[in-house]
Amino acid sequence: MKTILSKEQLALTIKRLAHQILENHHRLEDTVIIGLQPRGIFLSDRIVKELEKLAPSTAIQYGKLDITFYRDDVRKSLHIASNTDIPFSIENKQVILVDDVLYTGRTIRAALDALLDYGRPSKVALCVLVDRRFSRELPIQPDYLGKAIDTIYSQRVTVLWKENDDSEQVMLLDN
């Protein structure tokens, strides 16, 4: 087990991601943030809180997306669906998808499919906390990145959040 991001590094990384998003979407009026259920929402919740601090007079459109039934591996194992909460149209908006770990790219492909049920965005960007660079099966890359790491298939990246795990850090585990 190796710590990739400590609690303090995790907090700094989230602040940096929020600053980068605000730098590229300075008014945020045509931008929506969509956190991917189940674990991407812990990161998206924090990013939205940081954006609210940085731009307090701006109303941030924030939703949560469950991609369970859009996954191509839904038949291989049992997945428990989470709630989708997108109380606005994404039609012609700039969407920033937020997830904790980018691995094969299949979760993001499923999220892109699911998004189309809510409208046609003008642009979709991807924000991830950790990118497992050499594990990709699809041509998907993050636009906003916390940390890139090189892993092998037998390793696992685990992100712990205080809301869910009573601890905060990112770890690399050998199986």
C-alpha positions as CSV (number, residue, x, y, z in Angstrom):
1,M,0.0,0.0,0.0
2,K,1.3,3.4,-1.0
3,T,-0.2,6.8,-0.3
4,I,-0.5,8.8,-3.5
5,L,-2.2,11.8,-2.1
6,S,-2.4,12.6,1.6
7,K,-5.4,14.5,3.1
8,E,-3.6,17.8,2.8
9,Q,-2.5,17.1,-0.8
10,L,-6.0,16.0,-1.7
11,A,-7.4,19.3,-0.4
12,L,-4.8,21.3,-2.4
13,T,-5.5,19.3,-5.5
14,I,-9.2,19.9,-5.3
15,K,-8.6,23.7,-4.9
16,R,-6.3,23.6,-8.0
17,L,-8.9,21.8,-10.0
18,A,-11.5,24.4,-9.1
19,H,-9.2,27.2,-10.0
20,Q,-8.5,25.6,-13.4
21,I,-12.2,25.2,-14.1
22,L,-12.8,28.8,-13.2
23,E,-9.9,29.9,-15.3
24,N,-11.4,28.2,-18.4
25,H,-15.1,28.9,-17.6
26,H,-14.7,32.3,-15.9
27,R,-18.4,33.2,-15.9
28,L,-19.8,29.7,-15.3
29,E,-23.2,30.8,-16.7
30,D,-23.1,28.3,-19.6
31,T,-21.2,25.7,-17.7
32,V,-22.7,22.8,-15.7
33,I,-20.9,20.4,-13.4
34,I,-22.0,16.8,-13.4
35,G,-20.6,14.4,-10.8
36,L,-20.7,10.7,-11.6
37,Q,-22.3,8.4,-9.1
38,P,-21.3,6.8,-6.9
39,R,-17.8,8.0,-6.0
40,G,-17.3,10.9,-8.4
41,I,-19.8,12.9,-6.4
42,F,-17.5,13.2,-3.4
43,L,-15.0,15.0,-5.7
44,S,-17.7,17.1,-7.5
45,D,-19.3,18.2,-4.2
46,R,-15.9,19.5,-3.1
47,I,-15.1,21.2,-6.4
48,V,-18.5,22.9,-6.4
49,K,-17.9,24.2,-2.8
50,E,-14.6,25.6,-3.9
51,L,-16.2,27.2,-7.0
52,E,-18.8,28.8,-4.8
53,K,-16.1,30.3,-2.6
54,L,-14.2,31.6,-5.7
55,A,-17.3,33.0,-7.4
56,P,-19.8,33.6,-4.6
57,S,-22.2,35.7,-6.8
58,T,-22.5,33.0,-9.5
59,A,-25.2,30.3,-9.4
60,I,-23.5,27.0,-10.2
61,Q,-25.6,24.4,-12.0
62,Y,-24.7,21.1,-10.4
63,G,-26.1,17.7,-11.1
64,K,-25.3,14.0,-10.3
65,L,-25.5,11.3,-12.9
66,D,-25.9,7.5,-12.4
67,I,-24.6,5.5,-15.4
68,T,-25.4,2.0,-14.1
69,F,-27.6,1.0,-16.9
70,Y,-25.4,2.5,-19.6
71,R,-22.4,0.4,-18.6
72,D,-21.3,-2.3,-21.0
73,D,-20.4,-4.6,-18.1
74,V,-23.8,-4.4,-16.3
75,R,-24.5,-8.0,-17.1
76,K,-21.2,-9.3,-15.8
77,S,-21.7,-8.2,-12.2
78,L,-24.5,-6.8,-10.0
79,H,-24.5,-3.0,-9.9
80,I,-26.7,-1.1,-7.5
81,A,-28.2,2.0,-9.2
82,S,-27.8,5.4,-7.5
83,N,-29.9,8.5,-8.1
84,T,-29.6,10.8,-11.0
85,D,-30.3,14.4,-10.2
86,I,-30.0,16.9,-13.1
87,P,-32.6,19.6,-12.4
88,F,-31.7,21.6,-15.5
89,S,-31.2,21.3,-19.2
90,I,-27.7,20.6,-20.6
91,E,-28.8,21.6,-24.1
92,N,-26.0,23.8,-25.6
93,K,-24.2,24.0,-22.2
94,Q,-20.6,23.2,-21.5
95,V,-20.6,20.1,-19.3
96,I,-17.8,19.2,-17.0
97,L,-18.0,15.5,-16.0
98,V,-16.3,14.8,-12.7
99,D,-15.1,11.4,-11.5
100,D,-12.5,10.2,-9.0
101,V,-10.4,7.7,-11.0
102,L,-10.0,7.4,-14.8
103,Y,-9.1,3.8,-15.5
104,T,-10.2,2.1,-18.8
105,G,-12.5,4.9,-20.0
106,R,-15.6,2.8,-20.0
107,T,-17.3,4.7,-17.2
108,I,-16.8,7.9,-19.1
109,R,-18.1,6.4,-22.3
110,A,-21.2,5.3,-20.4
111,A,-21.6,8.8,-19.0
112,L,-21.5,10.3,-22.5
113,D,-24.2,8.0,-23.6
114,A,-26.3,8.8,-20.5
115,L,-25.8,12.6,-20.9
116,L,-27.6,12.5,-24.3
117,D,-30.9,11.6,-22.5
118,Y,-30.7,15.1,-20.9
119,G,-29.9,17.2,-24.0
120,R,-27.1,17.9,-26.4
121,P,-24.3,19.8,-24.8
122,S,-22.1,22.2,-26.8
123,K,-19.0,20.7,-25.2
124,V,-18.1,18.0,-22.7
125,A,-14.9,18.2,-20.6
126,L,-13.6,15.6,-18.1
127,C,-12.2,16.4,-14.6
128,V,-10.7,13.5,-12.7
129,L,-8.7,13.3,-9.5
130,V,-6.5,10.4,-10.6
131,D,-5.6,9.2,-14.1
132,R,-4.3,5.7,-14.4
133,R,-2.6,6.5,-17.7
134,F,-1.6,3.1,-19.1
135,S,-4.8,1.3,-18.4
136,R,-7.0,2.9,-21.0
137,E,-9.2,0.8,-23.3
138,L,-10.9,3.7,-25.0
139,P,-9.5,7.0,-26.4
140,I,-10.6,9.2,-23.5
141,Q,-8.4,11.7,-21.8
142,P,-9.0,14.2,-18.9
143,D,-9.2,17.9,-19.5
144,Y,-8.7,18.7,-15.8
145,L,-6.4,16.3,-13.9
146,G,-5.4,16.0,-10.2
147,K,-2.7,13.4,-10.5
148,A,-1.5,11.0,-13.2
149,I,0.0,7.7,-12.1
150,D,1.4,4.7,-13.9
151,T,-0.1,1.4,-12.7
152,I,-0.3,-2.2,-13.8
153,Y,-3.5,-4.2,-14.0
154,S,-2.9,-6.0,-10.7
155,Q,-2.8,-2.7,-8.8
156,R,-5.9,-0.7,-7.6
157,V,-6.3,3.0,-6.9
158,T,-8.6,3.7,-3.9
159,V,-9.8,7.1,-3.0
160,L,-11.1,7.5,0.5
161,W,-13.5,10.3,1.5
162,K,-14.4,11.2,5.0
163,E,-18.2,11.2,4.1
164,N,-17.9,7.5,3.1
165,D,-14.7,6.0,4.5
166,D,-13.9,8.1,7.7
167,S,-10.5,8.9,6.2
168,E,-9.2,11.0,3.4
169,Q,-6.4,10.0,1.0
170,V,-5.6,8.3,-2.3
171,M,-3.9,5.0,-2.1
172,L,-2.3,2.6,-4.5
173,L,-2.9,-1.1,-3.5
174,D,-1.2,-4.2,-4.8
175,N,-3.7,-7.1,-5.1
